[in-house]
Amino acid sequence: LLSRRPFAAGTQPRCDRRGAIAIATVDFGGTDVDVAAVHLTWPWPRNQSQQIGGLSGEFASLGETSIMACDCNAVPWSAAVRRVADLGKLTVVPSPGPTWLYIELPDFLRFAGLPIDQVFSKGAVLIHSVSRLEGTGSDHLPLMVEFSLRPEQKKPVDEDETATASVTQHGRTRG
């Protein structure tokens, strides 16, 4: 993970032992956001389901405000993508369309590709757009995600910090 913004003080970026997931807590002007990048193996002939199970603790460890990009090697409507979202309590962002095309095929056939790269978010992350960028030589197109953070909602510490107001007019009668 590369970031122009600083990692949050007192946190340590981490990767799983096989390098399938990287997570760093990034400081966005005083708001900490867990940022993750994931690469899942193919569902077949590899064992993607087993890999997701092995990463379940990492998905569950994502903070309450998180954003994650994933080469899922799975379409957004698949059980694998739903499982990843459920494990991390994440929302799957709508796909911008096919991101993968067999590398030997010409780019004008991109419409026949598969949308196997996903973006997930939760908490104060507000996704504005996800778009595909020009190819860079990979069989996957890069994704550009534009997002912001919702302002932190200040909640009263206890009920004594809230008040109820009532307005009445004295001495006036309706006629």
Backbone bond lengths (Angstrom), bond angles and torsions (degrees), N, CA, C in turn:
res aa  C-N    CA-C-N  psi(-1)  N-CA   C-N-CA  omega(-1)  CA-C   N-CA-C  phi
1 L - - - 1.449 - - 1.519 109.23 -
2 L 1.308 115.56 131.59 1.457 121.60 174.83 1.517 107.44 -114.34
3 S 1.332 116.53 141.02 1.459 119.59 -178.77 1.515 110.27 -145.26
4 R 1.326 115.88 136.71 1.463 120.51 172.66 1.520 110.09 -78.97
5 R 1.294 115.65 -19.21 1.466 120.87 178.75 1.518 108.56 -94.57
6 P 1.326 116.92 153.61 1.467 119.18 -176.87 1.526 112.00 -73.22
7 F 1.321 114.81 150.83 1.456 118.93 169.81 1.519 107.11 -69.45
8 A 1.314 116.94 149.09 1.461 121.47 -177.82 1.525 109.97 -63.68
9 A 1.325 115.03 138.50 1.468 121.11 179.95 1.525 109.79 -58.26
10 G 1.314 115.14 138.17 1.457 120.61 176.52 1.521 114.41 79.98
11 T 1.335 117.19 6.95 1.468 119.78 178.36 1.519 109.59 -113.02
12 Q 1.298 115.41 158.58 1.455 121.33 -179.42 1.531 108.91 -127.31
13 P 1.337 118.95 119.82 1.467 119.36 174.66 1.528 109.62 -57.94
14 R 1.332 115.73 150.98 1.461 118.27 -177.03 1.530 111.04 -144.32
15 C 1.321 114.61 154.70 1.466 122.98 175.45 1.517 107.91 -132.48
16 D 1.328 116.50 151.22 1.458 117.75 173.54 1.526 107.94 -74.10
17 R 1.302 117.10 166.82 1.469 121.17 -172.72 1.524 113.52 -64.38
18 R 1.320 118.24 -23.91 1.463 120.82 179.56 1.522 113.08 -97.48
19 G 1.325 117.80 -2.49 1.455 121.25 178.13 1.519 114.72 78.69
20 A 1.331 117.83 18.78 1.465 120.76 -178.68 1.523 112.48 -81.87
21 I 1.338 117.89 -19.25 1.461 120.83 -179.98 1.526 109.48 -143.04
22 A 1.320 115.33 138.00 1.468 122.33 173.37 1.520 106.79 -126.20
23 I 1.336 116.21 135.53 1.466 121.51 -179.40 1.522 108.51 -133.45
24 A 1.323 115.97 134.02 1.464 121.45 173.98 1.525 107.62 -138.90
25 T 1.314 115.76 144.09 1.460 120.51 175.11 1.521 106.85 -94.89
26 V 1.327 115.71 118.33 1.460 122.27 -175.01 1.523 109.11 -106.60
27 D 1.328 115.32 138.01 1.467 122.25 179.44 1.524 108.94 -89.55
28 F 1.331 116.16 109.30 1.464 122.08 176.22 1.521 108.09 -100.99
29 G 1.315 116.87 79.74 1.459 121.31 177.66 1.517 113.65 60.38
30 G 1.310 117.21 39.27 1.456 121.35 178.82 1.515 114.33 99.60
31 T 1.317 117.57 -7.38 1.464 121.50 175.93 1.520 108.07 -107.33
32 D 1.314 116.38 122.30 1.461 121.29 179.67 1.526 110.15 -84.40
33 V 1.334 115.29 131.25 1.462 121.89 179.35 1.526 107.90 -129.55
34 D 1.327 116.75 126.79 1.457 119.62 172.26 1.524 107.96 -76.81
35 V 1.330 115.72 125.43 1.459 122.67 179.05 1.523 106.41 -115.02
36 A 1.331 116.33 127.05 1.464 120.10 -176.36 1.523 110.64 -130.01
37 A 1.322 114.85 147.75 1.464 122.93 172.85 1.525 106.93 -126.82
38 V 1.331 116.21 132.88 1.467 121.31 -174.22 1.526 109.78 -132.29
39 H 1.330 115.59 143.25 1.461 120.93 171.15 1.519 107.95 -130.48
40 L 1.329 115.35 111.29 1.461 120.50 177.49 1.523 109.97 -93.45
41 T 1.309 115.59 149.93 1.456 121.19 177.88 1.529 110.02 -76.23
42 W 1.301 117.08 174.65 1.460 121.30 178.06 1.525 110.04 -67.49
43 P 1.333 116.21 149.07 1.463 118.49 176.28 1.538 111.50 -67.89
44 W 1.324 116.58 -33.43 1.454 121.80 178.36 1.520 108.27 -145.46
45 P 1.256 123.39 135.79 1.460 128.22 8.35 1.530 113.13 -86.65
46 R 1.309 117.05 6.05 1.466 120.48 177.06 1.525 108.85 -83.00
47 N 1.343 116.88 -179.12 1.459 120.28 -178.47 1.522 109.78 -115.70
48 Q 1.327 116.44 75.36 1.458 122.21 -178.73 1.527 111.94 -60.24
49 S 1.316 117.06 -39.94 1.465 120.98 -178.77 1.528 110.88 -59.66
50 Q 1.311 116.31 -43.18 1.468 120.72 178.04 1.527 110.18 -65.43
51 Q 1.323 118.30 -39.86 1.462 121.49 178.66 1.525 110.51 -62.41
52 I 1.331 117.61 -44.02 1.464 120.94 178.51 1.524 109.75 -60.39
53 G 1.324 117.24 -43.12 1.464 120.63 176.58 1.519 111.94 -59.26
54 G 1.328 116.51 -40.72 1.461 120.68 178.86 1.518 113.45 -67.62
55 L 1.334 116.84 -24.46 1.468 121.57 179.19 1.530 112.50 -97.04
56 S 1.321 117.61 2.89 1.470 120.75 -174.48 1.522 112.47 -57.22
57 G 1.324 117.70 -38.30 1.463 120.53 178.21 1.518 112.25 -64.50
58 E 1.327 116.74 -37.14 1.464 120.81 177.95 1.528 110.75 -66.87
59 F 1.336 116.52 -44.36 1.467 119.50 178.25 1.530 110.28 -61.67
60 A 1.327 116.31 -43.41 1.467 121.15 -179.19 1.523 111.83 -67.01
61 S 1.335 117.56 -24.17 1.467 120.78 -177.20 1.524 113.24 -80.38
62 L 1.326 117.72 -8.48 1.466 119.53 -179.73 1.522 109.92 -61.46
63 G 1.335 115.66 136.38 1.458 121.49 -178.22 1.513 112.49 -64.97
64 E 1.333 115.85 173.89 1.466 119.75 -175.24 1.527 112.89 -66.90
65 T 1.328 117.97 -21.48 1.463 121.90 173.56 1.524 107.22 -119.27
66 S 1.337 115.68 111.61 1.466 121.05 -173.42 1.518 111.39 -146.37
67 I 1.332 114.33 155.12 1.465 121.95 171.33 1.523 106.70 -137.78
68 M 1.331 116.36 139.51 1.454 120.40 -175.45 1.525 109.55 -141.72
69 A 1.332 116.06 131.73 1.460 122.47 172.55 1.521 107.05 -105.96
70 C 1.334 115.93 139.47 1.462 118.99 -173.77 1.518 111.44 -143.04
71 D 1.330 115.69 123.82 1.462 119.84 163.96 1.520 103.76 -80.16
72 C 1.315 115.37 90.20 1.465 121.24 -173.75 1.524 112.93 -79.09
73 N 1.330 117.22 -16.34 1.457 119.53 -171.20 1.525 109.83 49.19
74 A 1.337 114.70 34.73 1.465 122.17 -179.93 1.526 108.15 -155.16
75 V 1.315 115.76 144.27 1.464 121.66 -179.13 1.533 110.54 -75.21
76 P 1.342 117.50 158.46 1.467 119.92 -174.01 1.525 114.50 -62.42
77 W 1.318 118.10 -23.13 1.467 120.55 -178.98 1.524 112.48 -92.59
78 S 1.325 117.84 7.13 1.465 121.39 -177.13 1.526 112.46 -79.97
79 A 1.322 114.24 159.68 1.467 120.84 175.59 1.528 110.36 -63.21
80 A 1.326 117.60 -34.53 1.469 120.70 -179.12 1.523 111.32 -63.20
81 V 1.326 117.35 -46.46 1.468 120.91 -179.71 1.525 109.85 -66.06
82 R 1.324 117.50 -41.71 1.472 121.18 178.23 1.526 110.04 -61.34
83 R 1.331 116.99 -40.70 1.465 121.29 -179.39 1.528 111.14 -64.96
84 V 1.325 117.36 -44.57 1.469 120.87 177.30 1.525 109.69 -59.14
85 A 1.335 116.70 -46.54 1.468 120.81 179.48 1.526 110.80 -59.95
86 D 1.313 116.96 -45.57 1.468 120.68 -179.22 1.525 111.78 -63.72
87 L 1.335 117.14 -43.04 1.469 120.50 -178.91 1.525 111.97 -62.12
88 G 1.334 117.19 -35.76 1.460 121.01 -179.21 1.513 113.91 -96.83
89 K 1.342 116.94 1.79 1.475 121.78 -174.63 1.537 109.84 53.95
90 L 1.336 114.45 45.42 1.458 123.36 -175.47 1.525 111.13 -107.71
91 T 1.316 115.40 158.62 1.458 122.34 172.66 1.523 107.79 -103.66
92 V 1.321 116.65 134.59 1.464 121.07 176.11 1.527 107.82 -82.03
93 V 1.319 116.10 124.37 1.462 121.53 178.75 1.534 108.10 -77.08
94 P 1.334 118.66 138.54 1.471 119.48 178.56 1.533 111.82 -53.95
95 S 1.315 115.29 138.33 1.464 122.19 -176.81 1.528 111.59 -71.54
96 P 1.341 116.97 143.81 1.470 119.77 174.81 1.527 112.51 -81.81
97 G 1.323 117.50 -0.16 1.463 121.23 179.86 1.515 111.65 119.60
98 P 1.321 117.06 -170.36 1.463 121.03 -176.70 1.534 112.83 -57.36
99 T 1.318 115.50 128.46 1.464 121.45 178.72 1.524 111.73 -114.53
100 W 1.323 116.50 -12.12 1.462 120.79 -179.06 1.515 109.68 -124.68
101 L 1.327 114.87 138.20 1.458 122.27 174.23 1.522 106.61 -144.91
102 Y 1.309 116.52 136.16 1.458 120.36 177.19 1.523 108.43 -48.09
103 I 1.319 116.59 126.33 1.467 122.75 -169.19 1.531 113.56 -60.20
104 E 1.318 118.15 -24.18 1.469 121.13 179.96 1.533 112.50 -78.11
105 L 1.334 117.16 -13.08 1.465 120.15 -178.30 1.524 110.55 -88.20
106 P 1.331 117.58 150.00 1.470 120.31 178.96 1.528 111.08 -71.36
107 D 1.321 115.55 150.99 1.463 121.34 -175.42 1.529 113.10 -61.96
108 F 1.341 118.21 -26.00 1.463 118.42 -179.29 1.536 111.65 -65.67
109 L 1.326 117.20 -11.19 1.468 120.83 175.40 1.532 112.19 -92.89
110 R 1.317 117.06 11.36 1.466 121.61 -177.35 1.530 111.86 -51.66
111 F 1.328 117.51 -35.59 1.468 120.62 -179.58 1.527 111.66 -56.37
112 A 1.333 116.87 -23.94 1.459 121.36 -179.58 1.526 111.96 -90.42
113 G 1.323 116.73 3.72 1.458 120.73 179.77 1.523 111.95 -77.13
114 L 1.314 115.61 -169.84 1.468 121.37 -178.59 1.528 110.99 -121.06
115 P 1.325 117.92 140.98 1.473 121.77 176.78 1.533 110.29 -85.97
116 I 1.337 116.96 77.46 1.470 119.80 -173.06 1.529 113.79 -105.13
117 D 1.323 117.51 4.99 1.467 121.54 175.75 1.521 106.98 -108.32
118 Q 1.338 116.43 125.95 1.463 120.86 -171.62 1.524 111.11 -123.12
119 V 1.322 114.77 156.82 1.463 122.83 173.10 1.525 106.77 -122.10
120 F 1.324 115.73 137.65 1.460 122.76 179.86 1.527 107.92 -126.16
121 S 1.318 116.97 152.72 1.466 119.70 175.98 1.519 110.14 -152.21
122 K 1.333 114.33 166.69 1.464 120.29 172.71 1.514 109.48 -162.47
123 G 1.325 114.61 166.22 1.456 120.48 177.00 1.510 112.48 72.58
124 A 1.325 116.01 -135.21 1.463 122.32 -173.76 1.526 113.83 -80.37
125 V 1.334 118.08 1.22 1.464 120.64 178.87 1.527 108.95 -74.09
126 L 1.315 115.92 123.78 1.459 122.52 178.61 1.531 107.57 -113.89
127 I 1.320 117.00 109.39 1.464 122.15 -178.73 1.527 109.11 -80.76
128 H 1.332 116.37 125.29 1.464 121.47 177.20 1.525 111.22 -93.71
129 S 1.334 116.47 -40.31 1.464 119.29 179.68 1.523 110.32 -163.32
130 V 1.323 114.51 154.63 1.464 122.97 170.00 1.519 105.24 -131.78
131 S 1.321 115.93 125.57 1.463 119.31 -179.61 1.521 110.26 -135.27
132 R 1.318 114.60 154.56 1.462 120.98 176.49 1.521 108.57 -86.53
133 L 1.331 115.79 139.38 1.458 121.10 176.47 1.524 109.55 -101.43
134 E 1.325 115.60 173.84 1.464 121.48 176.88 1.525 110.07 -59.65
135 G 1.320 115.42 147.84 1.452 120.90 177.81 1.521 112.17 -61.43
136 T 1.323 115.78 149.51 1.464 121.48 -178.76 1.526 112.05 -119.94
137 G 1.338 116.38 13.25 1.457 119.69 -178.98 1.514 113.12 106.28
138 S 1.312 117.75 -10.03 1.458 122.74 177.27 1.524 109.06 -87.03
139 D 1.323 116.81 166.87 1.464 119.40 172.87 1.534 111.13 -81.79
140 H 1.332 117.36 -2.46 1.468 123.41 175.03 1.524 109.14 -111.84
141 L 1.329 116.49 143.26 1.461 120.34 172.09 1.525 108.92 -85.89
142 P 1.332 117.49 143.50 1.469 119.18 174.35 1.529 109.85 -71.67
143 L 1.320 115.69 153.28 1.463 122.03 176.80 1.519 109.62 -111.94
144 M 1.322 116.02 140.50 1.462 122.35 173.33 1.524 106.37 -109.75
145 V 1.331 115.53 122.77 1.464 120.85 179.94 1.520 108.14 -113.16
146 E 1.319 116.50 122.63 1.461 121.49 174.95 1.518 107.41 -104.85
147 F 1.341 115.12 125.35 1.455 119.16 -177.79 1.516 110.16 -146.65
148 S 1.300 115.19 165.04 1.463 121.92 172.53 1.521 106.80 -138.31
149 L 1.316 114.94 177.56 1.464 120.41 178.12 1.515 109.08 -113.41
150 R 1.315 116.33 133.11 1.460 120.13 175.84 1.520 107.94 -65.62
151 P 1.323 116.56 143.30 1.465 118.26 176.37 1.525 110.07 -60.19
152 E 1.309 114.73 144.78 1.462 119.91 179.30 1.519 109.33 -65.22
153 Q 1.313 116.07 130.75 1.459 121.16 178.37 1.522 108.61 -86.36
154 K 1.304 115.92 120.32 1.462 120.01 177.75 1.523 108.35 -80.14
155 K 1.305 116.19 119.90 1.455 121.24 179.13 1.520 108.79 -105.21
156 P 1.324 116.91 142.67 1.461 119.03 177.51 1.525 110.54 -61.67
157 V 1.325 114.76 143.34 1.452 119.78 178.42 1.521 109.88 -69.75
158 D 1.323 117.00 -40.58 1.459 120.58 176.09 1.523 109.46 -147.95
159 E 1.309 116.13 173.43 1.461 119.50 -174.02 1.516 113.52 -67.85
160 D 1.333 118.99 -18.72 1.460 121.05 178.27 1.525 111.89 -69.46
161 E 1.322 117.54 -14.28 1.456 120.75 179.67 1.520 112.26 -89.32
162 T 1.322 117.26 -0.49 1.458 120.31 176.82 1.520 108.73 -108.51
163 A 1.296 116.48 159.17 1.459 120.65 179.88 1.517 108.90 -140.06
164 T 1.309 114.68 150.96 1.456 121.03 174.72 1.510 107.18 -114.38
165 A 1.307 116.87 132.20 1.465 120.94 -179.29 1.518 109.21 -113.37
166 S 1.336 114.34 144.61 1.452 120.76 177.43 1.516 107.80 -134.14
167 V 1.322 116.88 136.63 1.457 120.65 -179.75 1.524 107.99 -115.54
168 T 1.344 115.64 125.84 1.466 120.66 174.39 1.506 108.14 -131.66
169 Q 1.292 116.21 150.81 1.461 121.13 176.88 1.520 107.76 -109.30
170 H 1.331 116.36 121.91 1.459 121.26 -179.88 1.517 109.89 -94.93
171 G 1.324 116.24 145.02 1.451 121.53 174.09 1.508 114.56 83.05
172 R 1.278 118.33 1.12 1.465 121.01 178.26 1.512 109.16 -110.50
173 T 1.259 115.58 132.34 1.457 119.40 175.94 1.507 108.96 -119.37
174 R 1.266 114.57 149.95 1.464 119.54 177.67 1.510 108.18 -90.14
175 G 1.294 116.08 138.34 1.417 116.81 -175.05 1.418 116.99 -123.37
